[in-house]
């Protein structure tokens, strides 16, 4: 499922920065996390011929309560949360071949429907085929108000571009949404590659280091 990028890009988040998910003192009703990435370009015949290698990244979100217990998981094999508040658009197994004008996977969230026990939502990526994050040309997320068919307002973007320090890593913790005691939500950018080849191992590291 793909939708075109809106011309507005919102706030450009940096690692460790955060934004409040409210407008004029009121929490947004519908927030989407769009994940976008590109294919790996390879060269052959002494660099005279290039080709694209598809990249199968899997965007997921794990939901935790105040005690750090995982109460739900939404990913390519479980597209809807138990409370029906979070819906995943489905698995994209290729990435963008030329431009980066599309969200490859989208996670839609109805904030007022989220399980009242949930206090943190952790968003992460896994490279299904084990492709190294240092070789993937770009990966980025944007946070917008609306749904997968209608972008009402882009609130923020966060660039997870390839970096040499990501070499040897096939998973990435993108960021997390935190519900405060007031009931207001904020999104915090993380952008850290982790050594966890499988989703189950990623979840273990998240529980140990990111709650």
C-alpha positions in Angstrom: 0.0 0.0 0.0 1.5 3.3 -1.0 0.5 6.9 -1.0 2.2 10.0 -2.3 4.2 12.2 -0.1 2.6 15.5 0.8 4.7 18.6 -0.1 4.6 19.6 3.6 7.3 17.8 5.5 6.5 19.0 9.1 9.3 19.1 11.7 12.6 17.4 10.8 13.3 15.2 13.9 16.8 14.4 15.0 17.8 11.4 17.1 16.5 12.0 20.7 14.1 14.8 19.8 10.4 14.5 20.3 7.0 16.1 19.3 3.7 16.3 21.2 0.8 14.6 19.3 -1.7 17.3 20.1 -3.1 20.3 18.3 -4.4 23.4 20.1 -4.4 21.4 23.4 -6.3 18.5 21.9 -4.8 15.1 21.2 -5.0 14.0 17.5 -7.6 11.3 16.7 -5.8 9.6 13.9 -2.0 9.4 13.5 0.0 7.4 10.9 3.6 6.3 10.9 4.7 5.9 7.2 7.9 4.0 6.5 9.8 4.6 3.3 13.0 3.0 1.9 14.9 2.4 -1.3 16.3 -0.5 -3.2 20.0 -1.3 -3.1 21.8 -0.3 -6.3 24.5 -2.7 -7.5 27.0 -2.2 -10.3 28.3 -4.8 -12.7 30.8 -5.0 -15.7 33.3 -2.6 -14.2 30.5 -0.2 -13.1 29.1 0.2 -16.6 25.8 -1.6 -15.8 23.7 -1.0 -12.7 20.7 -2.8 -11.3 18.3 -2.6 -8.4 18.1 -5.2 -5.6 14.7 -5.3 -3.8 14.8 -4.6 -0.1 12.2 -6.3 2.2 12.0 -4.3 5.4 9.2 -5.1 7.9 7.8 -2.2 9.9 6.3 -3.2 13.3 5.0 -1.8 16.5 5.1 -3.4 20.0 2.7 -2.2 22.7 3.7 -2.2 26.4 2.0 -1.4 29.7 3.5 0.6 32.6 5.2 -2.4 34.0 7.0 -3.2 30.8 4.8 -6.1 29.8 4.2 -6.5 26.1 0.4 -6.6 25.6 0.3 -6.6 21.8 2.3 -6.7 18.6 1.3 -5.5 15.1 3.4 -6.6 12.1 3.2 -8.2 8.7 1.7 -11.4 10.1 -0.8 -9.7 12.5 -2.1 -6.6 10.9 -4.7 -5.4 13.4 -4.2 -4.9 17.2 -6.5 -6.6 19.6 -8.2 -3.3 20.5 -8.6 -2.5 16.7 -6.8 0.8 17.3 -3.7 0.0 15.2 -3.8 -1.2 11.6 -0.8 -2.2 9.4 -1.1 -1.6 5.7 0.7 -4.9 4.8 4.1 -6.2 3.7 6.1 -4.4 1.1 8.9 -6.7 -0.2 10.7 -4.4 -2.7 11.2 -0.7 -1.6 11.5 2.2 -4.1 13.3 1.6 -7.3 13.8 5.2 -8.4 12.4 7.9 -6.2 11.4 8.1 -2.6 7.9 9.5 -3.2 6.0 6.7 -1.4 5.4 5.2 2.0 6.1 1.5 1.6 4.4 0.5 4.8 1.9 2.5 6.9 0.9 2.0 10.5 -2.5 3.7 11.3 -3.3 4.5 14.9 -6.6 5.7 16.4 -5.3 7.2 19.6 -8.6 7.3 21.5 -9.1 3.6 20.9 -5.7 2.3 22.2 -5.9 -0.1 25.2 -6.0 2.0 28.4 -3.2 -0.2 29.8 -0.8 0.8 27.0 1.8 3.4 27.9 4.4 2.9 25.2 4.4 2.0 21.6 7.8 1.0 20.1 8.2 1.2 16.4 11.0 -0.9 14.7 12.2 -2.3 11.4 13.6 -5.7 10.5 15.4 -6.6 7.3 13.7 -9.8 6.3 16.4 -11.0 4.0 19.2 -9.9 6.3 20.3 -6.9 4.2 22.6 -4.6 6.0 21.3 -1.2 7.0 24.6 0.3 6.0 23.8 -0.8 2.4 20.2 0.3 2.1 20.4 3.7 0.4 17.8 5.4 2.6 15.0 4.7 5.1 12.8 7.3 6.7 9.6 7.7 8.6 7.0 10.5 8.6 4.3 11.1 11.1 1.1 12.5 9.8 -2.5 13.2 10.8 -5.0 11.3 8.6 -5.2 7.8 7.2 -3.5 5.8 4.5 -5.7 7.4 1.8 -5.6 11.0 3.1 -2.7 12.9 4.5 -4.2 15.9 6.4 -1.1 17.2 7.9 2.5 16.0 8.1 3.7 16.6 11.7 7.3 15.4 11.4 9.8 13.4 9.4 12.7 11.4 10.7 15.6 10.3 8.4 17.2 6.9 9.2 19.7 7.2 6.3 22.4 4.6 5.9 25.5 5.2 8.0 28.8 3.3 8.3 28.0 2.7 12.0 25.0 0.6 10.9 27.2 -2.0 9.3 26.4 -5.5 10.4 23.0 -4.6 11.7 19.7 -5.8 10.2 17.2 -4.3 12.7 16.4 -0.7 13.7 14.5 0.9 16.6 12.8 3.9 14.9 11.1 5.6 17.8 8.4 5.4 20.4 5.1 6.9 21.4 4.7 7.6 25.1 1.4 8.2 26.9 1.8 10.6 29.8 -0.3 10.6 33.0 -2.3 13.5 31.5 -3.3 11.2 28.6 -1.3 13.2 26.1 0.9 11.4 23.7 4.4 12.3 22.4 6.6 10.7 19.8 10.4 10.4 20.5 12.8 9.7 17.7 15.4 6.9 18.4 17.0 5.8 15.2 19.4 3.1 16.5 20.4 0.0 14.7 20.6 -3.1 16.9 22.1 -6.6 16.5 18.9 -8.7 16.3 18.3 -10.7 13.1 14.8 -11.8 14.0 11.7 -10.0 15.3 11.7 -12.1 18.5 15.3 -11.0 19.3 14.4 -7.4 18.5 11.6 -7.6 21.0 13.9 -8.9 23.7 16.3 -6.0 23.2 13.5 -3.5 23.2 12.2 -4.8 26.5 15.7 -4.7 28.0 16.9 -1.3 26.7 14.2 0.9 25.3 11.3 1.0 27.8 
